[in-house]
């Protein structure tokens, strides 16, 4: 464990959460630092094409989550 990590872990939970948010935002501000693999880009394009060809076949996250919860309750 690094000294920085040890220091961060001594922070109260709310301060650690704020630190996580700030670090995440700093990473999001530098998207070029995280290149996307060709395979990932191809998969994203495939999914976009599928959506554009048949938008009704897609289910949004809220609907899917609801279905999964209902299925879980059935067992």
C-alpha positions in Angstrom: 0.0 0.0 0.0 1.4 3.4 -0.9 1.6 6.3 1.5 -1.0 8.2 -0.5 -3.4 5.3 -0.3 -2.9 4.9 3.5 -3.5 8.6 3.9 -6.7 8.5 1.8 -8.0 5.5 3.9 -7.6 7.5 7.1 -10.1 10.1 5.8 -13.7 9.9 7.0 -16.0 8.1 4.5 -17.6 11.3 3.1 -14.2 12.7 2.4 -13.1 9.5 0.7 -16.2 9.7 -1.5 -15.4 13.3 -2.4 -11.8 12.3 -3.2 -13.1 9.5 -5.5 -15.4 11.9 -7.3 -12.6 14.4 -7.8 -10.2 11.7 -9.1 -12.9 10.3 -11.4 -13.7 13.8 -12.8 -10.0 14.4 -13.4 -9.8 11.1 -15.4 -12.9 12.0 -17.4 -11.3 15.3 -18.3 -8.5 13.4 -20.1 -10.3 10.8 -22.3 -7.4 10.6 -24.7 -5.4 9.1 -22.0 -7.5 5.9 -22.2 -7.5 4.6 -25.8 -10.3 2.3 -26.8 -9.4 -1.0 -28.3 -10.5 -1.7 -31.9 -12.7 -4.6 -30.8 -14.5 -2.3 -28.3 -15.1 0.3 -31.0 -16.4 -2.4 -33.4 -18.8 -3.7 -30.7 -20.1 -0.2 -30.0 -20.7 0.3 -33.7 -22.4 -3.1 -34.0 -24.7 -2.2 -31.1 -25.4 1.3 -32.6 -26.3 -0.3 -35.9 -28.6 -2.8 -34.2 -30.4 0.0 -32.4 -30.8 2.1 -35.5 -32.2 -0.8 -37.5 -34.7 -1.9 -34.8 -35.0 0.6 -31.9 -38.1 -1.2 -30.5 -36.0 -4.3 -29.8 -34.0 -2.4 -27.1 -34.9 -2.2 -23.5 -33.7 0.7 -21.3 -31.9 0.1 -18.0 -34.9 1.0 -15.8 -37.2 -1.5 -17.6 -34.5 -4.2 -17.5 -33.8 -3.7 -13.8 -37.5 -4.0 -13.1 -37.7 -7.2 -15.1 -34.7 -8.6 -13.2 -36.2 -7.7 -9.9 -39.5 -9.3 -10.8 -37.8 -12.5 -12.0 -35.8 -12.6 -8.8 -39.0 -12.3 -6.7 -40.5 -15.2 -8.7 -37.8 -17.7 -7.5 
